[in-house]
Amino acid sequence: MIIPIALFILAAPISFPIGDPEYLKGVQSRHPELMENRWEDGEIHDLPQDYADMLGWKELAEKVDLAYYKAPPDEYTIIICDNYGQAGAINFYTKTKGLRAVTMNADYVNWIDLSREIKNVILVREVEDGVSEREISFFEKSEEIGTITDPNAREYGTIIQLLLGAKTDINGILAAEIEEKRAELRD
C-alpha cells in the first residue's frame, strides 16, 4: 500500500498540474525526461498545453464583461470568438448573467442567435489574426479593450475588441458566414 501511495505522490505534480506555472516550469527543468511539453504545434514549451490553455481564462472573461458594459444596454451585443476554448471560458467565467459567447468554430456555429438585430460586436481574436479593417469599417466606433497579459497563457496577446454602432446588416453577414461554415462541416 505504501508503494502505490509514494508513486502517486511523485507522479501527482506531473499528472495533475496543481502547482502554479513557475512550480511546473521547475519540475520540467529538473526532470525533463518526465515532462516533454510538446504542443499540437509540434514545439516544446515550458508548460503542458492543457494547463497553458486554461491560463488567462478568467482575465479574458473579465475583459469581455468590461467590453459588454461599455455597449449600450438597450442594443443587442454579440460576442464572437476565434475558437471554442475562448467561448467556453467566457461562458464559464463571466460575471454577467445571460452573457454567452459564440464562435464559428466546431458545432458552436449552430448556436449563434440571429433572431435579434445585432448592433454591437465584441471580437475575441488571437494575436496572429487581429481585427481586420474590413470588420472595423462595418461600425461607427472601434475600441480595443485589452489583451491577455499572462505570458504563460497559450492565449497570450489575444485581443478583445469592442465594435459599436453597426453601419451595415451584421446579421446578414453572419448568416452567410454560418452557412459557409456549415457547408464546410458537412463536407
N, C-alpha and C positions, 0 to 999 in steps of 0.2 A: 504493500500500500504506500510505503514511503517513496519508492522509486517513481511511480506514476505522478505523485504529487510534486516531487522535485523536478521531474521533466516538464510538467505543466508550468511551474514557476519560472523555469528557464526559458520556455518557449512563449510564454504569455506576451512579453513585450514585442515579439516579432509577429506572432499570430493575431494578436488583438492590439492594434496600435492605440494604447490607452494613455501614453505619455504625450507631452507637448512636442511640437516639431523639433526643438533643439535636442530633447531627450532621444527621439527616434533617429536623428542625424548622428548622435553619439553612438548609439547601438550599431548603426550602419558602418561608421568609421572603425569601430572596434572589432566588428565581426562581419566583414564584407562577404564572407563565404555563406553566411546565414541569410543575408538580405540583398538580393540583387533587384533593385527597384527599376526594372525595365518597364517602361510605359508602352502604351499602344503606338506611340510614335517611334518605337524602336530604340530610343535613347535611354541611358541610365540616369536616374535622377536621385536626389538626396532623400526623398520620401516615397513611401508606397503611393501608387497612383490613387487608389481608393481613398486614402487618407487626405492627400492633397486636393482631391476633388471636393471634399467637404469643407476645407478651409475657405473662408470668405463668404460662406452661405448666409450667415446672419448679417454681415456687412452689406451684402447685396440686397437682402430684404429690407433693411433699414433705409438704404438709399432709394429703393423703389418706393417705399412708403413716403419718404420725403418728396419725391417727384410727384406722387399721386396727390398729395395735399397742396401742391402748387398749382394743380389744374383746377379750373372752375368746377365746383361741386355739382352744378346742375347740368353738366355736359358729360357724355359718355367718354371715358378714357380707357383704352385697351393697352395691356402690357404685352409686348411681343418680344420673345427671347430667341436667341440663336439656337439653343438646344434644350432638351427636356430636363437636363440637370439643373439649369438655371431656373426654368419654370417651376420645377418641383421644389427647389429651395425657397423660392419666393412664396409659393403656395403654402409651404410648411411654416416658414418663419415670419411671415407678415404679421404685423400687429393690427392691420386694418381689416375689420370684419367684412367679409364678402369679396375681398380683393382676390382676383385669380389671374395668373399669368398664363399665356399660351405660347405655342411655338409651331412652326411649320415642320418641326422635326418629329418623326415617327408618327404614332397614332394621335398625338396631340392635335394634329391638323383637323381631326374630326370634332374637336371640342370648341372650336372658335365660334363665338357668338356674334353673328352679324345681324341680329334682329333689331338692334338699335343703331341709330346713326352715330358713327364714330367721329368725334370732333378733335380728340387729342390722342396721342400715342406716346407711350413710354417704350423706348427701344433699349434692349439689353444686348450689347454687341461685344463679341470677342475683339480684343485689341487689333488683331490682324484684319478683321473685316471692317471695323469702323462704321460710321454712319455716312451714307453717301449724300452727295449734293442733291441728287435726284429726290431722295427721301425728304431732305430738309426743304426742298422747293415746294413741296405739297402743303406746307404750313406757314402761317403768319409769323411764328416765333419758334426758335430752337434754343435750348439751353442744356449744356452738359451739366448734369447734377453731380457727377463724380465718377470715380473708377474704383475697382477693387484694389486696395493698397497693401494687402498682406502678401509679401514677397514669396511666402511658402505656398500660397494658394495656386492651384492649377489655373484658376480663372484670373490670375493676377493681371491687372490692367484692363479688365472688362469694363466697358463704358456703359453708363446709364444716361440716356439722352431723353429729354422731355421735348416733345413736339406739340405745340399748341395752335389751335385755330385752323383746322383743315380748310384749304382753299379748293379742294377737289373731292371727288367721291372716293373716300378711303375704303368704304365697304365694297365698292365695285372692284377696286384694285386688289383687295384681299380675296374677294370671291374668285377672281381669275387665278390668283396665285394658289389658292386652295385647290381649285380644280386641276391645275397643273401638277401640284404635289400629289394629289390623289391618283392621277393617271400614272405618275412615276411609281407609286407604291403598288399599283395593280400589276405593273409590268414585271 
